[in-house]
Amino acid sequence: MKFNKAIIWLLVLAFFTSSLLIGGNEAVHAAEIDSIPNTERYIKDYDNSFLSVSGFASLGVNDRSEYIDTSYYRQVKTEREFLQAILDAGNGSVKVIEVAKDLNLGWNALNLSKEETKKYRFIRKHQDPSNGFTNPKLASSGVSQLDVNDVDGLTIFSKKGKTIRSLQIKLNRSSNDIVIRNLNFDGMWQWDDTGRHKEVGWTFIKVNGANNVWIDHCKFSIAADGLIDTENGGSNITISWSEFGLPADENPSEDSDIYQSIQYMEEKYVANELDSESVYYKMRNDGATKEQIMAYTAYHSKVHLTGSGDKDYMDYVSGSGTDYKDGNQRIQLTLAYNSYTNIGQRVPMIRQGTGHAYNLYLDNSTHQDVLDNVSAIAEHGRYQFARALNARNGASIAADTSVFVDINEPTIGAEIQGLDTKNMDDQWAELFHAAYNRNLIVNSKVTNQYGTYTGSSWDNDGENLFTTGFIWHDKSTIGNWAWSSHIVGSENMHKSNPPSEPFTFEYKYDEELPYTYNVLPLNSVVEKVSNYAGANKVNMSPIGWLKTNYGSGPKTSK
């Protein structure tokens, strides 16, 4: 009898321990799994091997160090030299562009002649904000959009982390094997006085169907729309060791977009030129200072849109039989070793495709401090989301060994799409009704207003801080993982005439991730990512920046 009581007490203790979630300020739950199914990864300390291309891009981007000291290597110091290099890359005579000076590629700043406009047909004026400019600096320089077409193999880099301003780069489907490294992107933001973050579609980089893209060791401040978006079926994309967003700062540089735009709004406020619908007026009138509003605006809402629309559910075959390969199911995105400061959502959001993230550091704390301490901003400000993974329309996104600080919803959405149709048209809500979405976080840590949790989003039957924004459909699915899904019969469908019956999906439960990868130990993620993610954080020669492999280094624990 005593033996039976002991067993009972052990079982009770085991149940209590495994069920513990957040009590008080911190609880750590032993993870049921500490790695993503169907993957091979190694935990190791930082060394030069972490500079190598990793993730999906490792399947298709190439080393271009052979082009040093050849005619295929082009160093540019002016905006027109950059445009000429892009033009020559289209005919294959340039394979490397080194940006040696800061470039302002805004449309007004370029001031191209009629002849130059014809010559450089790939660059054009980007749209103006629907409610006019609130940033005098951007009003002066304008914003441009540059299309990269018919380029097969190109590296654009800077040895010293130079800045490209006021330019959206669009990597179109006719381009392949594109590498962008060690560049700073800025000059794409202004205050939106409606507060809706929808006034103009300025995005730093759009991967518009291009394949095999590696964006590495770059810095992206804040933009009016996305930071790096993927559309029209872009595949084999890796974004690594890059820095996104800005810390909240009441005293930004007077040359910054935040200072320029908020100072403009302040002058309007002081002159009594803002009406009562103005968000800036409401904040200032209720007690927020100009400096506090500048701190609040150091926030970016929509980071990585991946899959631009529900309608892109298949490869599109034209009437002539051309297969344009723009289905969202083709999307393959890796986010590795990136830092995200004061971001709102879409890290990433993927429709129907595949996402893999590891060693991410997301920190929303300085923005949250503003919301917690300035009531006028908390009341009138719409930039309050703090979300990350969002798998939709049958997508799979898995995150490994990452840190979330003041991210209140590390996963968002629903396991079955029919439970999350708020932003879908009725037609697509019905067609994708039965699609299963897979969000998974393993071996990671989250700290937010609810407490601190370390482990997996599958722990405790899916009830923990990783899933505060996620709706489960059937928890018996916990433990099952499919890296990708396919709409049955989509190869015989026509996008211009979608079916009327809901899609039937097949899920590839036995599919292996097609590459191995390395992760830093969880306790070193914040330090190493903070030190090395971003532009001008690593000192290398030009030949170093053109390499894609720096040795594998010693393997340690799996």
N, C-alpha and C positions, 0 to 999 in steps of 0.2 A: 504493500500500500504506500509506503514511504517513497518507493521508487517511482510509482505512478504520479504522486504529487509533485515530485521533482521534475518529471517530464512535463507535467502540465504547466508548472511555473516557468520552465524554460521556453515552452511554446508561447505563453503569454508575453514573456519578455521579448522574444523574437518578433512577435506581431507588433508590439508597441514600438520597438525600435524601427522596424521597417515602415511603420505608418506615420512616424514623426515627420511633420512638415515644418511649419514655421510657428514656433512658440517663443514669444519674446523677440529679441533682436536677431538671433542667429540660430540656425539648425543646419547640420550637415548630414545628408542622407546618403548612405552607401549606395552607389549606383548599381542597378541591376545589370547594366551594360556600360562599358567605358570606351567602346569603339563602335563605329558605324558598320552595320552588316555588309558583307561582300566588298570589303576594302582591305588593303594592306598598307599600314602606316607604321612609322617608327617615331618614338619620342626621343629627342636628342637635344643637346645644347646648341646654341647658335654658333655657326662657323660659316666659312665662305660658301659652303654648298647651298646655303639658304638663298644665295644670289641667283641660283639657276632657275630657269623657267620651270614652273611647276603647274600642276593642274591640267585642264583640258588643252590649253595652248601648247603644252609640251608635245602634243601629238602632231603639231603641224607648223611651228615657227622655226626659223633657221638662223644659225650663226652667220653674221656678216662681217666678221673680223678680217676676212680675206680681202675686203675692199679698201682697207687702209692703204693710202698712197697709190690709189688708182683713180682713173677718171670717173669711176662710179661713186666716188666719195665727194660730197659737196658741203663745204662749210658756208653758212650764211650769216650775214651780219645786218642785213636790212630786210624790210618787208618784201620788196620786189625781188630780192635774191631768193627769198623763201618761196615766193610764188613761181619763179622760174624753175626752182628745184622740183616743186610738185609737178609742174608741167612736164619736165624731163623724166620724172619718175614714171609718168604715164606711158612714155615711149620706151621705157626700159633702160635709159642711159644714166639714170641715177638710182642707186640702191641704198645710199646712206645720206641723211641730211643732219648735219651737226648745227644746232642753233647756238651761235656764239655770242649773241646780244639779245637783250629784251626786245620783243616785237609787239607793236600795237597794230593789230590787223582789223580794227574796227573799220567799217565801210567809209565813213567820212574821213577818218584819219588817213586811209589809203589814198583817197582822192584820185582814183584811176582815170586816165584819159579814155576817150571813146575807143581808141585803138587798143589800149591795154585791156579794156573791158572785153573786147572781142578775143584778144589773145588768151586771157585768163578766164575762159568761160566757166571754169569750175568754181569760181568765187562770186558771190553776189550779196546784195544787201539782205540782212535778216529783217524780220518784221519789227515794227515799232510797237511799243506798249499800247494797248487799246485805250488807255486813259491818259496817254501822254507820258513824257519823261519826268521823273522826280529826281534823277541823278544828273546834275549838270555835266559831269565828266563824261558820262555815257552819251548824253545828248550831243556833246561835241564830237566824240569819236565815232559814234554809231556802233553797230554790231554786224558782223559778217557771218556767212555760212559758206564753208568750203567743202566741196565734194571730192572725195578721193575715189576716182574711177579707173578701172583697167590697170591697176597696179598689182603686180605679182612679186612680192618681196621688197619690203622697204622698212628701214629703221630710221625713226626720227628721234634724236636725243640731244641732250645738252651735257657738256662736261661739268658745268658749274650750276646747274639747276636754273637756267634762265626762264623768263616769264613770257608766255603768250597771252595777250589780252584781247578780249572782246571778239573772240572767234569760236564758232561752233564747227567742229570737224565731223564730217559725216562720211563714214567708211561704208561705201556701197557694195552691193552684192557682187559686182564685177571685180572686186579687190580681194586679195588673199595674202596671208603671211605678212601682217603689219605689226611692227613693234614700235611702241612709244615709251621712252624711258627718261627719267630724271628731268622732267619739265614741270614748271609751275603754271597753272591755269587760273586766270583771274579776269575781272572786268566783265561780269555777266549778270549783275544784280542791281536792283533798285527797290526802294520801298514801294510796296503795293498798298495803297491807302484803302482798298476794299478789304484787305486782310485775307483774301481767298487763295493767294498763291497760284492764280490762273490767268494773270493779266497778259502774259507773253511767254512764248515757248522757247526761251533761251536755255540751251543745254551745252555743256562743254564738249562732250563727245557722244555721237550716236553711231552705234555699230548697226548699220542699216543693211543687214544681210551679208556682210563680209564674214569670211571664215578665217580661222587661225589668227587671232589677235591677242597680243600680249601688251598690256599697259602696266608699267612697273616703275616703282620709286618716283611717282608723280604726286603733286599736291593740287588739290581742287578746293577752292574757297567755298563760296556759296553762289548759286545761280538762280535765275528767275523760275526755272522749271527743274529739269533733272540735272544730275551731275554726269553720270555715264549711263546711257540707256541702250538697250539692245532691242532691235526691231527686225521684222521680216526674216526671221529664222537664222540669225547669226549663230555660228557654231564654233566650238573649240576656242573659247574666250577665257583668258585669265587676267584678272586685275590683282596685282600683288604689291606688297610693300608700299602702298599709297596712302595718303593722308587726305581725309575728307572733312570739310566743315571748319568751324572756328570756335575758339573759346569765347564765352561772354566777356566783353571788355567795355567798360564805361568810357574809356579813353583811347579809342582806336586811332591809328595814324590819320592825319588830316588828308592824306592822299588816298585813303581807302574808299571803296564804294559805300560802306556803311556811313562813314563820317560825311561824305559828300551829299548823300541822299537825305540823311536825317537833318543835317544843317539846313538843307533846302526846305524841308518840311517845317523846321523850327521857325524859319523866317516867315513862312506862310502863316504859321500859327500866331506869331507875335503881331503880324500885320492884320490879323483877324480876317484872313482870306480862306479859312477852312470852314465848311459847313458842318452841321451837327452829325452828319453821317460819316464823317471822316474818322477813321480808326485812330489816327494820330491825335486829332482834336479830343476824342473821348479819353484817351490815355492821359494826355497832358491836363485836360480840364478836371480830371478826377485825381490828380496829384502825382502822376509819374513825371520824373524829370527827363530832360533830353538825354542825359547820360544813361539813365536806366533803360530807356527805349533803345539806345544804341547797343547795350548789352543784350537786350531781348532779341534784337534782329540778327545776332550772330547765331543763326539757326537755319538749317536747311531741311525742308520737309521731304521732298521726294528724291531719293538718292539713286537707286538702280531699278528703273522700270525695265522689265525684261519680258517682251511679248506685248506689242503695242495694242492689240485688240483681240477680243474673243473670236472675231470672224476669221483670224489667221490660224485656223485649226488644222490645216492640211497644206501639202505642197500644191501650189496653184499651177494647173496646166492650161495654157492659153488655147484659143481656138486653132492655132497653127500647130499645136502639139508641143510647144516649148514648155519645159518644166522649170518654173522659176524658183522652186525650192524655198518658199517663204513661210512654211508652216512653223507654228510655235513649237511643235513637237521636236523640231530639230535643234532647239536652243540647248546649248551646253555651256554653263558659266561656272567658273571657279573664282572665289574670293579668298585670298590667302594673305595673312600677315598685314592686314589693313587696319588703320586707325580711323574711327568715326567719332567726331566731336560735335555734340549738340545737333543731332540729326533726328528726323521725325519718323520716317517709315521707309519701306521698300529696301531692306538690306538683306537679301534682295526681295522683290516681288516678281514671281515668275508665273506666267501662264503656260501650262501644259508641258514645259520643258524640264530640264534637270539643272539643279544648282548644288554646288558643293562648297562649303566654307570651312576654313580652319585658321586658328590663331587670330581671330578678330578681336579688337578691343573697341568697344562702344561705350562712350562716356557722355551722358546727357546732364551731368551734375551741375555745371555752371548755369545752364539754361534753367534747370529746375529750381536753382536758388533764386533766380529772378522771379519766377512764377510764385514761389513760396513767400517771397518777401515784399513784393510790390503788388498790392491788391488791384490797382487800376489796370495793370498789365494782365494779371490773371483773369480779370473780368472781361476785358475787351480784346485780348490777344487770342488769335485762332491757332497760333503755332504751339500746340500743347501735346501733340502725339509723341510717343516714345516707343516705337515698335521696331521689329526687325524682320524675321522670316515670314514670308507670306506666299505659300504655295497655292495656286489656283488652277482650276480646269484640268486636274489630273497631274499636276506637277509634283516633283519630289525635290525637297531641299534639306540637306543635312549639314549641320554645323558641328565642328569638332574642336575641343579644347580652346574655348573662347571665353571672354570676360565681358559681362554686361553690367554697366553701372547706371543706375537711374533709368533703365529701360524697363518700363512697367509692363510691356507686352512683348517679350522676346519672340513669341510666335503669335500670329494673328490670323483670323479667318476660321475655317471649319474643315473638319475631316472630309465631309461630303459637301460638294459644292451647293447642293440644294438648300443647305442651311445658311448660306452666305451669298445671297443674290442681290443685296442692296444696290450695288452699283452696276448691275447687269440689265441690259434690255430683256424684255420678256422672252423673246425668241431664243437668246443665248442662255438665259437662265433655265429654260426648259431643255434645251439640247444638252447642256452640261450638268443637268440635275443630279445624275448618278455618279459623276466623276469623284474619285477618291483623291484627296490631296494629302501629301505626306510631308510634315514638318518634323524634324528630329534634331535635338541638341544633345550631345554627349560630352562627358568629361569636362564640364564647363561650370562657370560660376556667375550667379546673378545677385546683385545687391540693389534694392530699390525701396520704395516706401513701405513695402510689405515685409521686408526682412532680407535675409541672405540665404541662398541655397546653392549647394554644390552637388553636381551629379548629372543625371540624364532626364530629359523630358518624358521618358517612359517610366520613371520611378513612381512608386506609390500609385500605381494604376493610372498614371498620367495626371495626377493631381498635385502640381507643385508650381513654383514661381515661373518656370519656363513656359507654362501653358495658361497663364492668366487671361490671355486674349484669344484663346483657341477653344472651339466648340467640338467636342467629340461626338461622333455618330454611333460608333460601336467599339467599345474598348477591347473587345476580343481581338481586334486587329493589332493591338500593341504587340510588338515583337516581329511583325511582318514588315518587310521592306522591299520595295521595288524601285530600282534606280530610274526607270522610265515607264511610260505607258503609251499605248497606241489605240487610236479609235478604230475599231473593227470596220473594215470596208472603206476607210477614208481614201484609199488610193483610187477608188472608183467614183468618188463624190466630186462635185463641182462647187467651188466656193461661191460662185455667183448664184447658185440655186441650192442652198442647204437643205438637208432632209427635214422632215417634220417630226419624226420620231426621235426621242432622246438617244444620244450616242451610247453605244456599248463599248466599254473599254476592256483591253487586255493589259495585264500588268506583268512585267518581267521580273519575277521574284528571284530567279537564279542568275540574273545579270551581275557581273563583276564590274567594279569601277576599273576603267581601262588604264590606270596608272597607279603607281605607289607614291606616297608622299610623306614628308617629315613634318612633325609638329614640335614646337617648343613645349617644355613642361608647363603645366598650367600656372605655376607660381612665378614663372619668368615672362609670361606673355605681356603684361603691362609694361615692364621695363624694356624689353627688347623691341617691341613694336613701337613704343614711344621714342626710342633712340634711333631706330633705323627706318621707320616708315615715313615716306615723304621725299620731296626733291632736295637735293644737295645735302643728304644725310650720309651718303657713302662717297668716298673719294676714290675714283678710278680714272684711268687713262681712257682715251677714246676707244682703244682696242678692247679694253675691259668692258665698256658699255655695249660693244657689239657682240660679245659672246652670249651664249645661251646656257652654257654648262661650265660650272666651276668646280667640278669634282663632287662625288657623292658624300665624302666624309664618312666617318665611322658610324655604323648602325648600332643602335642600342636597343632598348626595350620596345616591343610592339604596343 
